């Protein structure tokens, strides 16, 4: 079956046909590194990580570009506010974003270009646009003339006469208030670079157009990002790139937000939940399950209750995996192919909720096989489950997650899981000793105390094992 994706520009789900057979090129608008990431930021990277994994499963060679916006108005404002160099703030938060992507199991991008490393490409694009009559210089600024590009606003489906274009301080000399800045003239205390039109710094929109051109050429398959980027960012990217002569992106794919009390999660609203804090309280694999399993175009309303439900849902999967491994007495490799129903769901606009339903159905079938002492059937179901979880980045036996208890900073949920595991095993040894001497009262008391602490103890052929129960 052909992979189908919802294309924002077409406002419908379309069959995916790559520009180059067997290859997929993806450009994702990555982090603006003025502050550490909250889970709303990371959701975009995680959704496109699942997309990338599915294309790779389907046999495509994927080139995945995720940029870093390391210079913009917000970073400069933070620099003035904190009395720190802009590059120090940017680099610190770039590392925080990469830590967030990594801890949640996102594969590294093919390339991760920084905006400040591509000033030459930006100057070349501006020069070409000025020569073609699509841009002009005024007071050291360079603006894009929106009326010169007759397909402007087709992505966001707006009317030019009704447009209110966001403008920044110092954007003087515009011929039309709806024109947008590609280059901003130097201001005291701000970082600047030399151009034929004077010193200054790049505008946000120009950065991505230039970097996409540099790494993916004049045409590529998919441009991604959050819904909030459709206008003005993606609309202005399209105008610059196409007026420059690029075909640019063939498909536009946008993920929805994480919301709190119905509002988009953002630092400006004061309702952000930092990834670095979340992983101190929730296992990263559970957080990935929570953020990655709703459909990418559906809003996620953040709540502790929803996270607890995600934790319980993943625990059912993980418990099945562990029980079959104990029964098999060794590693069970993933199946060569996922079940057809899972593949059908993923091919249909990355239908992860429907695909996850297939995972849970297969887990139930595997548990029934375990109850019937049908080892062969249980192992076969686990192989299918591992194949499906691998696509979603949720396979608990994957090397990334196997060391989960030992990774992370001291005090994080990762390192604490390892500490708790050691302590619980000591208590379980005491319980086993009590059972060995037929002191059933002591053995039962230990188990009851562990249960009251929120731990579920299961006795299996390989000995007792523990999992976290519902919170």
Residue, then its C-alpha position, 0 to 999 in steps of 0.5 A: x500500500x502507498x504511504x499517504x500523508x495529510x498535505x497542509x498545502x492541498x488540505x487533504x490526504x495525498x498519496x506520497x510519491x518521492x521525487x527520487x525513487x526509494x529516497x525521502x528528503x525531510x526538512x523539519x523546523x527545529x529548535x529556536x534555542x532561547x530556552x530549554x525545551x518543554x514537552x510541546x517542543x519535543x513533540x514535533x521532533x518525536x512525531x517526525x522521528x516516527x515518520x522517519x522510522x516508518x519510511x525507513x521500515x518501508x525501505x526508503x533511504x531518508x535524509x532528515x534535516x532538523x535545523x537549529x535557530x541560534x540567532x533571533x529576537x528572543x535569543x537577543x532579548x534573553x542575552x540582554x536580560x541575563x547579561x550573557x553572550x547570545x551564543x552562550x545562551x544558544x549553545x546551552x539550550x541547543x544541548x538541552x534540546x539534543x538531550x531531550x531528543x536523545x532521552x526520548x529515543x529520537x534518532x539523530x538527524x542526518x544533518x543539524x545545521x545552525x543558522x549562524x553557520x549559513x550567512x553566506x547562503x543567506x546573502x546569496x539568496x537575498x542577492x538573487x531575490x533583489x536581482x529578480x525584483x522580489x526584494x529590496x534594501x531600505x535603511x540597511x534592512x532587506x525586505x521581501x516584496x510580498x506583492x511580487x509573488x502572486x501565490x503568497x498566502x496559499x499555504x495559510x489560505x489568507x487574503x493579502x488585503x486582510x493580512x497583519x504581518x508581524x513586524x519587529x523593532x527597527x523595521x523601517x523603510x518598508x514599501x508595504x507594511x505587509x512586506x517581511x524582513x529577511x535581513x535586519x540592520x545592525x543595532x547597538x549591542x546586537x550581533x552582526x555580520x557583513x553584507x553588501x547592504x551593511x552589517x546586520x543579522x538574518x531574519x528567521x524566515x530567511x534562515x530556513x529557506x537558505x538551509x533547506x536549499x543548501x542541504x536538500x537542493x532546489x526541491x525536496x519531499x517533505x517540510x514539517x513543523x508545528x501548526x503555529x509555523x504555518x504563518x508567518x514562518x512557512x508561508x514566508x519560507x515558500x515565498x522566498x524559496x520559490x521566488x528565488x527559483x526553487x521548487x521547494x517542498x512537495x508536501x507540507x506536514x504539520x503536527x498539533x500542539x500539546x495544550x494545557x487548559x486548552x491553550x498551546x503550551x508555551x513559555x510566554x503563557x508560563x505553562x511549560x513543562x520542561x523535559x528535564x523536569x518531566x524525566x525526573x518523575x516519569x520514565x522517558x519511555x513512558x513519556x515517549x509513549x504519551x507524546x508519540x501515540x496520539x495522532x500527530x494531527x491531534x491536540x494533546x491536553x496535558x494532565x497527570x491523569x493522562x500520563x498515568x494512563x499512558x504509564x499503565x498502557x505501556x506497563x501492560x505491553x512491557x509486562x508481556x514482553x518480560x513474561x515471554x522473555x522469561x518463558x523463552x529463556x533468551x532473546x526473541x528477535x523482532x519479526x521481519x515484518x509487522x502485522x498487515x493491520x499495523x502497516x495499513x494504519x501507519x500507511x494511512x497518514x501515520x495512524x499511530x492510534x490505530x497501529x497501537x491498537x494492533x500492538x495491544x491486540x497482539x499483546x492480548x493474544x500473546x497473554x492468552x498463549x502464555x495462559x495456555x502454556x503455548x510457548x511457540x505462539x507467545x514467542x511469535x506474538x512477541x516477535x510481532x510486538x517487537x517489530x511494531x514497537x521498533x517502528x514507534x521507538x518503544x521497544x523496551x529491549x532496544x539498546x537505547x532503553x535497556x540501560x534506561x535505569x543507568x542513564x541520566x543525571x543523578x536524581x533523574x527517574x533513570x538513575x532512580x529506577x536503577x536504585x529502586x530496582x536494587x533495593x526491591x531485589x534485596x527485599x524480594x530476596x528476604x521474601x524468598x528466604x522466608x518462603x524457603x523456610x516456609x514462613x508464609x506470614x513473613x513472605x506475605x507481609x513483605x509482598x503486601x508492604x511492597x504492594x502498598x508502596x505501589x509495586x506489583x510483584x509477580x512470581x514466575x518460573x524465573x523468580x519474582x519480578x516487580x513493576x510499578x502499579x497504577x499511581 
